[in-house]
Amino acid sequence: MVTRIDRKAHERHPAFDTLESVAQSYTIALRADNCKPTTIAVYLEAVRFFSQFCISVGISIRLDTLTRGHVRTWISRLLATRSSSTASNRYRALHRFFAFCVQEGLLENNPMEGLKPPKLDEKIVQPYKEEEVHQLLAAHAGKSWLELRDVAVIWFLVDTGARASEALHMTWNDVDLETGRVRLWGKGGVERVVRMGYQAQLALDRYRRGCPHAVPEVWLANDGRPLTRNGLYLMIARTGKRIGIEGANIHRLRHTMGTIFLKHGGTRQSLQEILGHKTDHMTRRYTQTVAHEVALKEHEEHSPGDWLRKKGRDDVPKRR
């Protein structure tokens, strides 16, 4: 059990304890908690951005002078200039930092205690249309190993709903082409298993046989090194632009998987398990997308305006 450290036992001067000076100790603590380097970078980034904000508006970055009001002002600035999701993520990251400071005896109380997190915007997810997925696949219908890779990664992402980061960390040891099951490492290093359908298995097997590089990583760049997140995003973005799909990006394939899965009989509970959502909140967004499309289709069939127009024509006495 982790116990709170008595500040007086260290006899530290309060002036030493600033947002910036504690960063190294915080990094060590995050590593001890087995956080991934990418997660640590996100947590430290939030502290750095908050520190830069404080300096820019004349707020002291000494820990013992920071208040709930200072944090609230920063979050308000984020909500005015960034997405609610970004503001929420940085809120959580900064809260964890201050909790660390209290645990280590650097602060008496967490200045964010009692501060409510930003409310997330409930945006309707925009998946690809089914014909757009086929257009993306058709744009890479060549025979080179890179085109086989592009087709395979599109099929894989749209069929499993894997996050881009999860797919990029795959190795061939994680893939079982006999069963179609793939082991993924999700957020926070959580392991889960997803399944590929037969079409995705076929595409991945063709890519495996065509790839000239015998390395553990599955997805490779043209130089044989592991494909980067930026490389994957650029591939989809450039393809979408070339064939006229507006706003094409990798993450929409995950949304597409969710909506098609629900549309054709999958349950929300199973989708939550497949996508690796810890709560039902995110999964509900996929349900809302499907429900919204159904509602629009029903409106097309039962438009009140069209009904009134038709009723008006039927009620007008015909001239003799």
N, C-alpha and C positions, 0 to 999 in steps of 0.2 A: 504493500500500500504506500502510495506517495504521500509524504507529509509536507506541510508548508514549512519553509525554512525561516527561522527567526532572523529578521534583517539586522538586528543589533549585534548578533553574533559575528557578523562580517565586518562591522564597523566601517561600512562604505559611506562615502560622502554623497549626499543626494545629487550634487551637481554632476557626478560621474554618470548617473543613470539617465541617459537620454535615449530617444528612439533609435538613434544611430549606434550608440556605444554598446547597446545590449544585443545588437543584431548577431554578432558572432556566437554569443552564448545561446541565443535562440536557435541558431542553425545547428549547434551541437545537440540541443535537446530534441529537435525535430528528427535528426539522424538517429538518435537513441530510440525514438518512437517508431523507427523503421519506415519513415516517410520516404517516398520516391523522390529523386532529384527534381523532377518536374513539379511535384507537389510542394517541395521546399521552396522552389523558385517562386511559385504563386504566393505562398505565405509571406515571403520576404518582400516581394513586389508590393503587396498591400501596405506593409509597414513603411516602405520607402516612399510610396506615393503620398501616404498620410503625412509623413515627415516633410516632404516637399511642399505640400499644401500649407502646413502650419507655418513654415518659413516664409512662404509667399505672401501670407496675410498677416505676418507679424506675431504669430503665436509661438511661445516658447516650446521647444521640443523636450524639455525636461519632463520626465515621467510624472513627478509629483505635482506638476502644475497643470497637467492636462485634465480636462473635464468632459462630462457627458455632452455639454453644449458644443465643445470644439468638435467632437466626433459627429454630432448631429449636423453641424454646419457643413462638414466635409461630405457626409452622405447626401445632404441636400444638393450640394454642388455636383456630385456624381449623377444623381437622378436627373439633373437639368442638362447634363452634357453627355451622359452615357446611358446604356440600356439599364433597365431595372435588374436584369440578371447580373450585369457587371457590378452594380452597386451592392447587390445581395452577397455576391461572392467575396467582395472586398470587406464588407461588414463582418462576415463570418471569419475571414482570415485575421482581421485586426482584433476581433474578440478573443480569438485563440491566443494571440500574442499577449494581450493584457492579462489573460488568465495565467499564462506562463509567468509573467512578471509578479503576480500575486503569489503564485506557488513558490517562486524563488525568493520571496521576501523583498522584492524590489519595489513593491507597492503595497499599501495597506488594503486598498479596495480597487476593484476593477471599475474604471470610469465609465464603462459601457453597461454596467449593471442596471437593469431596468429599462434600457433602451431597446425599443422594438426594431426588428430587422425590416428592411424595405419590403414593401409589398410587390410581388412579382406581377408584371403585366400578363394577363391571360390572352395571349395571341393565338389565333387559329393557325395551326401548322399547315404549311403549304407543301405537300409531297409532290413528286413528279406525277404527271399523268402516265398511264400505262404505256401509251404510244411514245411518250418521251423517253422512257427507259429503253424501249426498242430502238429508238433513234440513236441514243448514246452507244448502244451495243453495235449497231450497224456502222457507226462511224469508225469502229476499230476492227472491221471484219477482214483484216489482212492476214498474212501467214507468218509475219516476223514474230520473234519471241516476245518483243515488247507489246505488239498488238494482242498477242495471246494473253499477256499479263493484264492488259487493260480490260479486256473482255472478262477475264477471270475475276479481277478485283471488283468490277461492277456487279457481276452475278453474286459474288460472295457477300458484298455489303447489302445488296437489296434483298438477299435471301435470308441472311442471319440477323440483320439489324445491328451488326457490330459497329462500335465506334471506330473512327479512323485510327485513333491511338492504339486501340486493342488489336486491330488488324495488322498494324505496322510492327507490333511486337511479336507476332506469330513466328514460330519456327516450324520446320517440317516435323519435328518431334511432337508438336501439338496437334498435328493433323492425322486423322485416321480416315483414309479414303475408302476403306472397306465399309465402315458404318456411316460415314459422312459427319462424324462428330469432331468438333474442334474445341480445344481448350483455349480460353481467353483469359487475359489478366486485366480486370477492370479497374475502376477508380479505387485508390487506396490499396492496390495489390490484391484485390479480392478475385479469387479464381471462380470461373463458371464455365460450363460446357454448353455449346450451341450445336445445332445440327444444320448441315447443308442439304438442300434438296438435290435430286439427281442431276438437274441441269447445271447447278453450281459445281457439283462434284466433277462432272464431265469437263467443264471449262477449266477447273483447277488442275485436273490431270493432264489436259492438253498443254497447259502452261508449264507444268512440271517437266514433261517430256521434251518440250521445246527450249527450255531455259539452258543456256550453255554454261552456267556457273553452278558448281557443286558446293554450296555454302548452306549453313543451317537456316538462315533467314528465308522466309517465303517470298516476300515482295522486294524486288531489286530494281535499282536504277539502271540506266543503260551502261554504266561503267562497272556494273557488278556489285556495287556497294549497296547497303540497305536503302530502300526508298524512303525519303523523308516525308514528313507531313506536308511540307510546302510543295514537294514534287507531286504528291497525290492530289492535292487541292488544285494545283495548276493544270494537271491533266484533265480533270473534269471541267474546270472553268473554261479552259481553252476549247475543249470539245463542244461544250454548250454554246459558246459564242459562235463557233464555226457553223453549227447547224441551226442556230436561231432559237435556242432555249434560254430564256431570260433568267438570270439569277441562278445559274447552274452551280451547285456545289456538292461536296461529298456528303455533308450531313443530311441533305434532303433524301438521300437513299435510305437512311435509317428511318426517317419518317414514312417513306414510301412502303417499306417493309411492314411497319406497324399498321398502316391503314389497309393495305391489301390483306394482311393476316386477319384483321377484324372483319373486313368486308366479306370474306369468304368462309366465315364460321369460327375463327379462332376466338378464344375468350380473353377478357381483359386480364384475368389472373395469370394465365399462361404467358401473355405478352409481357407482363411485368417481370416475370421470371426470365424470359428469353432476353429482354433488353437490359436486365441487370439493374432495374430501378429499385431503390431501397424502400420507397413509399409509392402509394397509388397516385400521388399528385401528378407526376409527370405522365404516367400512363393514361390518365383521364384526358389529357390533351389529344391523344390519338383517337380516343373514343369520340371526343367532341368533333374532330375533323370528319369522321365517318358520319356522325349524326347530322352535321351541317350539310354534307353533300346529299344525304337522303332527304333532308328538309327542302333543299333547293329543287330537287327532282320532283318532290310531291307538290311544291308550289307551281312548277311548270304544268303539272296535270290539273291543279285545283286553284289556279290564279283567281283571287277575288275580283280583280279588275276585269279579267276576261269573262268571268261568270256574270258580273253586272252588265257588261256590254251585251252579252248574249241574251240575258234576261230582258234587257231594255228593248232589243230588237224583237223578241218574241211577244212582248206586251204591246207593242205599237200596232194599232188596228190597220189592217191592210186596206189600201185604197181600192175601191171598185172601179 
